[in-house]
């Protein structure tokens, strides 16, 4: 298979989408978010945290204080893609994220998410 064919095949491969969690194992604080590409968002967070460029100031601060070993990155729930090519997972992802945020309440001393007045966004 030539390079262009491999690239086309890669682009056709569905990405793992759903809700993720970044957890500080030492104090139990969590960050909840959702993405259409879970491996990519978790890799991005790890990279930003390692280089000191994470936009979530509280998370970055505790990463620096406790070190990378204190944190766990995991997928909480996978959203199965629809067969319909016109399917847009944005609304479904938002609902799933809101359900997890409601369940875990990752605000203030319990987490890194912004309070609901800021629409729960993890960034």
N, C-alpha and C positions, 0 to 999 in steps of 0.2 A: 504494500500500500504506500503510495507516495505521500509526501508531506501535506499537500493541499487536501487530499482525501482524509487524512488523519484529522486535520483541523476541522473539516466539515462534519466528520463523525463526532468529534468532541463537542462541537456546537449543538448538535442534535441531542446529545445525551442530557436527559433531564437532571436537574440539580436537586439535591436534597433540601427541601424547604420546611420551615416550621418555627418552633419556639425554642430559644436557647437560654441557658443560665450560665453566668459566671459567678462562682461562689468562693468567698473567702472562708476557708476551712477553719481558720483560727477564731473568728468572731461570728461566723454564720451569716454575714451580710451577703446579699445576692444582687445581681443585676439581671433583669429579665428583658428579653427583646425577641424580635422575630425577623426572619429574613427569607428571601426567595432562594438564597444560597448559603445554607448553614456552614459548610466547611469554610467558605470564603470569609464570612463575617467573623467566625471564631479565629481564623488565621489573622485577619486584620487587627482584631483586638489584641491578640498576643504580640503582634509586631509593634503596634502603637505603644503598648504598655512597656515593652522591652526598650524602645527607643525614647520613652518619655513623652510621647506625642498624643496620648489618649485625651480626648476632649472631656471625658468624665473626670473632673478634678478629684473628687473623693476617691474614686477607684484608683486613679493614678497615684495618689498620695499613699494609699494603703499598700499598693503594689511595691512602691519604693520602700515603705516602712517594713513590710513583712516578707518581701521577696516572692519570686515566682512560684516557689514550692507551696506557698500557702493558698494558691488559687487552683480551682478546678473549672474546666470548661466542658459543658455537656449539652446535648440536645435533650429537651424536655418532651417535645411532642413533634412528630413528623406529620406534615400535611401531604397527603397523597394527591398527586396532580390529576386533574380531570382529563378525560380523553378528548374533550373539545379543544381544538387549537385556539379558539378565541377566549378560553378561560383565563381570567385575571385573578390570581390568588390573593391580591392585596386585601380585600375585605375579609376573606376567611382568615388570613394571617392576623389581621387586626383583632378579630373576635377571639381567636385562640390566645393571643398575647394578653388581651384584657382579662380573659378567664384566669390565666396564670397569675397575672398581677393581682387580681382580686383574691385569689387563693393564698398567695405568699406575702402580699402587702410589703413589697421591697422598698420601703421608704424610710428616710431618716436613719434611726439606729438599726433598722432591719435590712437596709439595702442601699443601693446606689441609684435607683430610679428616682426621677423627679416626682413630686407630689401630683395627684390627679389634676389640679388646677393647671398644670403644665402638660397635660394630656399624656402622662405616663411614659413619654418617650425616654428611651434609655440613653439618648445622646443629647 
